Amino acid sequence: MDNDSLEKWKMEMERYKCELEKWKTDTQYKLEKWKTDTQCSLVIYQQVNMQGQAAMKAALLINGGASIAMLAFIGTAMTNGTGNPLLSKLCFSMLMFTLGVLFVAVAIGVTYLTGLQDSSEYDTDQSGKKWAPLLNKIAVFLVIIGYGLFVEGSLNAYRALTISLS
């Protein structure tokens, strides 16, 4: 091998080394970026999940508390012989509150199914995960309905009580 060929070969080897180092650096950068993006997505998912759980707990608490309070009030009113028109209107409010509890309880179950779909690591074809976004939207919708039922029940109780006082 002559000196010219040897020099060309050395230069070619240096070029390959540089390309290899560039590839390693690019690959390492992409890996670190992927790790950072994945970690960020995980933190956001956990925050949204915690906020959703808090919203469900709040809806469950306000509807459950209102149902219990309304049941106690209706029971006392029936014992004291309060008029039937008021009680029938208050019973409708109690129905709204208990339906609110039911809707939120179903939302909690749907949230469980969503988490189950999201966590199916062994689902290689990802066919099960296509339902997770839909289930999530259903859970949010059910919680919103739960809040709406609380508002409707509260307004109905307010109207019934103010009418009975006048």
N, C-alpha and C positions, 0 to 999 in steps of 0.2 A: 504494500500500500504506500503510495507516495505521499509527500507532505501536503499537497493540495487536497487530496482526497481525505486525508486525516483531519485537516482543518475544517473542511466542509462537514464531515461527520461530527466533529466536536461542536460546530456551530448549530448543526441540526439537533443534536442532543440538548444543547442549551435552550434552544427554542422550544423543544418538547417539555423540558423541565419548567420553563416559564409558563407554558400553556397549562401544564399540570397544576402548578401552583395557583394560577388564575382560576382554574376549574375548582380546585379545593376551596379557595376563598369564596367564590360565588356560591358554591354548594353550602358552605358553612353559613354564609349570610342568609340564604334562602331558608335553611333549617331554623336558624335563630328567629327569623321573621315569622315563620310558621308557628314556632313555639309561642312567641309573643302574641300573635293574633289569636291562637287557640286559647291561651290563658285569659286574654281580654274577653273573648266570647264566653268563656266559662264563668268569669266574674259577673258579666252582664246577665247571663242566664240565671245565675244564683240570685242576683238582686231582684230581677223581675219575678222570679219564683217566690221569693220571700214577700214581696209586695202583694202578689196575687193571693198568697196564703193569708196575709193580714186582712185583705179586703174580704175574703171569704169568712174569716173568723168574725170580723166586724158585722157583716150582714147576718151571720148566724146568731151572734150575740144580741143585736138589736131586735131581730124578729123573734127570737126565743124569749127574750126578756119581755117584749111587748105582749106575746102570747100568754105568758104566765101572769103578767099584771092584768091583762084583760080578763083572763079566766077567773082570777081572784075577785076582780070588780064585779063581774057578772054573777058569780056565786053569791057574793054579799048582797047584790041588788035583788037577786031572786029570793034570798032569805028575808029581806026587808019588804018584799012585795012591791017593788018598783014596777011601773007600767011596762006592758009587753012591747009597745012600739020602740021604746028606747033599747030594750034588750035585744030585739031582733036586729036593730041597726048595729049594735055593739057586737053581736054575734058575727055579722058580716066582717067587721074589722078584725075580729079574732081569726076568722077564716083566712083573711088576707095575710095576717102575720104567720099563721101556721103553714100556709102555702109558700110564703117566703122562706121559712125554715126548710121545707121540702125541696124547693128549687136549689137552695144553697147546698143542701146535703147531696143532691144529685150532682151539682157542680164539683163537689169534693170528690165524688166517685169518678167523674169524668176526668178530673185532674190526675187522679191515680192512674187511669188508663192511658192518659197522655204521657205520664212519666214512664209507664211500662213500655209504651211504644218507643219513646226516646232512648230508653236504656237497653234495647234489644241489640246488644253488641254482636251476637252470633247470627244476626239476620244478614246473610251475605248478599242477598239480592236487594236489600233495602225496601222490599215490598210492604212490610209492616209499618215503616216509618212514614209512609205517605199519609196516614190517617192522623198523625200527631198534630199538625197545624189545624186541621178541621176540629179535632177534639178540643184543642186549646180555645178556639173561637167559640165553641159551644159552651165551654165552662165559663168563659167571660160573659157570654150572653145570659146564662142562667143566673150568675151573680147579679148582673144588672137588673134582671127581672125581680130577683129577691129584694133589691133596694127599692125598685118601683112598687112592689107589693107593700113594703113597709110604708112608703109615702101614701099610697092609696088607703091603707088601713088606718093610718094616723089621721088623714084628712076626713075620712068617714067617721071616725070616733069623735073628732072635734066637732063636725057638723051635728052629729047625733046629740052630743052633750050640750052644745049651745042652743039647739032647738028645744031640748027638753027643759032648759033653764028659763026660756022666755015664755 
